[in-house]
Amino acid sequence: MDPKQAQLLREIQQLEFVAVELTLFLDTHPGEQEPLNDYNLVTNHLNQLKAHYEKMYGPLAVYGFSPMEYPWRWTDGPWPWETTHY
């Protein structure tokens, strides 16, 4: 995996972590506006990064998040989690 791909994947993983943490916080503090704003910013940025990653390197998941182009590329390696560049 090239360094740019590994860095982009790391950023996606970091934002996914932040999104999960904000979700858990909002589950117990549903009336808090600032964390909700942060969640919306994070998920918007996360979706943009995922779209960029998939355009450059192929799909992150095979189950309905991204349209697939011909030929089927899901089995082209390496898999998104097969990296040692963390």
Secondary structure, 3 states (H helix, E strand, C coil): CCHHHHHHHHHHHHHHHHHHHHHHHHHHCCCCHHHHHHHHHHHHHHHHHHHHHHHHHCCCCCCCCCCCCCCCCCCCCCCCCCCCCC
